Amino acid sequence: MRDAIFHLLFVWYPYVALTAFLLGSLIRFDREQYSWRASSSQMLRKKQLTWGSNLFHGGILFLFLGHAAGLLTPKFIYTLFITVEQKQLIAVIAGGIAGFICFIGLSLLLHRRLYDARVRVTSTYMDLAVLIILWVQLSLGLITLPFSLAHSDGSAMLTLAHWAQGILTLQPVDARTLQGLAFPYLAHLVLGMTIFLVFPFSRLVHVWSAPIWYLGRRGYQVVRSRRPLGAPGVKPTPTQAAE
C-alpha cells in the first residue's frame, strides 16, 4: 500500500500537475485574457502591501531560480567547481535567508488580506487559498533546513535532484527511493506540485507576464471612469482632447 501511494504521488501526480500547469495556462491565456492579471488592491494599506510584496516577490524569485538550478543541474556539471557538500551548504544558507525574507513578506500579505475588511471583500476564495498554500509551503521549506544540515553529505539533496531530473526527462525513478526522506521533504514536494496544479486557476498566472516588475515597484493604480467622456465632471486627458 505504501509503495502504491508513493508511486501515485511521486510518479503520476507530477505529470498531472505539470499538464494542468502548462495546458491550463495556455487555455486561460487564449480564452480569458482579461482575467490574466494580479487583481491588485494596492490602494488599500499601501505601505504594508509595498513591504510585503517586495519582500515576497524578491524572495520567491530567488527561491524558484535556486530550486530550479539546484534540482535540475546535473551532478557532473557542478562538481567541476564545487563538491556536493559545498553545494548543500550553499543551498541551506542562501535558501534559508531567501526563505526567511519571503516568509516575512508573505505573512504581511496574508495578514493584510485576512484582517483588513476592505481587502478581504475584494478577495476570492482562490486568492486566500493560494496565499495559505504558499505560506504553508514556505513553512515546510524552512522546516527542512535542519534536516538538510543533518545530511551534510548531500544525500537527501541528491535523491531529490535525481527524482526531479527523472520527471523532466520522462524517466521517473522508482518512487521507493523517496521513502527514506523525512516527512517535511515529502510534504514540501507534494504541496509544491499542488501549486503547479492550481496555478492556471488563480491570479498566479500573472507570473508568466513579467515577474521582475514586482521588484521595487512603485505603488500606483490606473483607474478608468465608467462615465462617458462628455459626462459632467469628467475632464478629458490631453491625449483625449487632442483626439
C-alpha positions in Angstrom: 0.0 0.0 0.0 2.8 2.4 0.9 4.6 1.7 -2.4 1.4 2.4 -4.3 0.8 5.7 -2.6 4.4 6.8 -3.2 4.1 5.8 -6.9 0.9 7.8 -7.2 2.2 10.9 -5.5 5.8 11.0 -7.0 5.4 9.4 -10.4 1.9 10.1 -11.7 1.0 13.3 -9.7 3.9 15.3 -11.1 2.7 14.8 -14.7 -0.9 15.6 -13.8 0.3 18.9 -12.1 2.7 19.8 -15.0 0.0 19.1 -17.6 -2.5 21.3 -15.8 0.1 24.0 -15.3 1.1 24.2 -19.0 -2.2 23.4 -20.8 -4.3 25.3 -18.3 -2.2 28.4 -18.6 -2.3 28.2 -22.4 -6.1 27.8 -22.4 -6.7 30.6 -20.0 -4.5 33.0 -21.9 -6.3 32.0 -25.1 -9.8 32.3 -23.8 -9.7 34.6 -20.7 -7.1 37.2 -21.4 -8.9 39.8 -19.4 -8.6 37.7 -16.3 -4.8 37.5 -16.8 -3.9 39.9 -14.1 -2.8 40.2 -10.4 -6.1 41.9 -9.4 -4.3 44.5 -7.4 -5.7 46.1 -4.3 -2.8 48.4 -3.8 -4.8 51.5 -2.9 -5.7 49.8 0.4 -3.0 49.6 3.1 -0.4 50.7 0.5 2.6 50.7 2.9 2.0 47.2 4.2 1.5 46.0 0.6 4.7 47.6 -0.6 6.8 46.0 2.1 5.1 42.6 1.8 5.0 42.5 -2.0 8.7 43.4 -2.4 9.9 41.0 0.2 7.7 38.2 -1.0 8.5 38.6 -4.7 12.2 39.1 -4.2 12.4 36.1 -2.0 10.2 33.8 -4.1 12.1 34.6 -7.4 15.4 33.7 -5.7 13.9 30.5 -4.3 12.4 29.5 -7.6 15.6 30.0 -9.5 17.6 28.4 -6.7 15.4 25.3 -6.7 15.4 25.0 -10.5 19.2 25.3 -10.6 19.8 23.1 -7.6 17.5 20.3 -8.6 18.0 20.3 -12.4 21.7 20.9 -12.7 23.4 17.5 -13.4 25.9 16.5 -10.7 28.8 16.1 -13.2 28.5 19.8 -14.1 28.5 21.5 -10.7 31.1 19.1 -9.3 33.6 20.6 -11.7 33.5 23.7 -9.5 32.3 22.7 -6.0 31.7 19.5 -4.1 28.3 18.0 -3.2 28.8 19.0 0.4 29.6 22.6 -0.5 26.6 22.8 -2.8 24.4 21.5 0.1 25.8 24.2 2.5 25.3 27.0 0.0 21.7 25.8 -0.7 20.9 25.8 3.0 22.4 29.2 3.8 21.2 31.0 0.6 17.8 29.3 0.7 17.3 29.9 4.4 18.0 33.6 4.0 15.7 34.0 0.9 13.1 31.8 2.5 13.0 33.9 5.7 12.7 37.1 3.7 9.9 35.6 1.6 8.2 34.3 4.7 8.1 37.7 6.2 6.7 39.3 3.1 4.1 36.6 2.6 3.0 36.9 6.2 2.4 40.6 5.8 0.4 40.0 2.6 -1.7 37.2 4.3 -2.3 39.3 7.4 -3.4 42.3 5.2 -5.8 40.1 3.2 -7.3 38.4 6.2 -7.6 41.2 8.7 -8.3 44.3 6.5 -12.1 44.2 5.9 -11.9 46.2 2.7 -9.1 44.0 1.2 -10.9 40.8 2.3 -14.1 42.0 0.4 -12.0 42.2 -2.8 -10.5 38.7 -2.3 -11.8 35.4 -3.7 -11.6 32.1 -2.1 -8.9 31.1 -4.5 -6.9 34.2 -3.5 -6.9 33.2 0.1 -6.3 29.5 -0.7 -3.2 30.3 -2.8 -1.8 32.6 -0.1 -2.3 30.0 2.6 -0.9 27.2 0.4 2.2 29.3 -0.3 2.6 30.2 3.4 2.4 26.5 4.4 4.8 25.6 1.6 7.4 28.2 2.8 7.0 27.0 6.4 7.7 23.4 5.2 10.7 24.6 3.3 12.1 26.3 6.4 11.4 23.2 8.5 13.5 21.1 6.1 16.6 23.2 6.8 17.7 21.4 10.0 17.1 18.1 8.2 19.4 19.2 5.4 22.1 20.2 7.9 21.8 16.8 9.4 22.5 15.3 5.9 25.7 17.4 5.3 26.9 14.8 2.8 24.1 15.9 0.5 22.4 12.5 0.2 18.9 13.9 0.6 19.7 16.6 -2.0 21.0 14.1 -4.5 17.9 11.9 -4.0 15.6 14.9 -4.7 17.6 16.0 -7.7 17.6 12.5 -9.2 13.8 12.4 -8.8 13.2 15.9 -10.3 15.5 15.2 -13.3 13.8 11.9 -13.9 10.4 13.5 -14.0 11.5 16.1 -16.6 13.4 13.6 -18.8 10.3 11.3 -18.7 12.4 8.7 -16.9 10.8 8.7 -13.4 12.8 7.0 -10.7 11.4 4.3 -8.5 9.3 6.2 -6.0 10.5 3.8 -3.3 13.8 5.7 -3.3 12.0 8.7 -1.7 10.7 6.7 1.2 13.8 7.3 3.2 13.3 11.0 3.2 11.8 12.9 6.2 8.2 13.8 6.1 8.8 17.6 5.7 10.6 16.9 2.4 7.7 14.8 1.1 5.0 17.2 2.1 7.1 20.0 0.6 7.2 18.1 -2.7 3.5 17.3 -2.8 2.4 20.8 -1.9 4.8 22.3 -4.5 3.2 20.1 -7.2 -0.2 21.2 -6.0 0.8 24.8 -6.5 1.6 24.0 -10.2 -1.8 22.3 -10.4 -3.8 25.3 -9.2 -1.6 27.8 -10.9 -3.8 28.4 -14.1 -6.9 28.8 -12.0 -5.6 31.6 -9.8 -4.1 35.0 -10.1 -0.7 33.3 -10.1 -0.9 33.3 -13.9 0.4 36.9 -13.9 3.9 35.4 -13.2 4.1 34.5 -16.9 3.9 38.2 -17.9 6.9 39.9 -16.2 7.6 38.9 -12.6 10.7 41.1 -12.4 8.5 44.2 -12.5 7.4 43.4 -9.0 10.8 44.2 -7.6 10.9 47.8 -6.4 7.6 48.7 -8.0 6.0 52.0 -7.1 2.6 51.9 -5.6 0.2 53.2 -8.2 -3.0 52.0 -9.9 -4.7 53.1 -13.1 -8.4 53.8 -12.6 -10.7 54.3 -15.5 -14.1 56.1 -15.2 -17.1 54.3 -16.4 -18.9 57.6 -17.2 -18.9 58.8 -20.8 -16.2 61.2 -21.8 -18.7 64.1 -22.2 -20.4 63.5 -18.8 -20.4 66.4 -16.3 -17.3 66.4 -14.1 -15.2 64.3 -16.4 -12.3 66.1 -17.9 -10.6 64.7 -20.9 -6.9 64.0 -20.7 -4.5 65.9 -23.0 -4.4 62.8 -25.3 -8.2 62.5 -25.4 -8.6 66.2 -26.1 -6.1 66.0 -29.0 -8.2 63.2 -30.5 
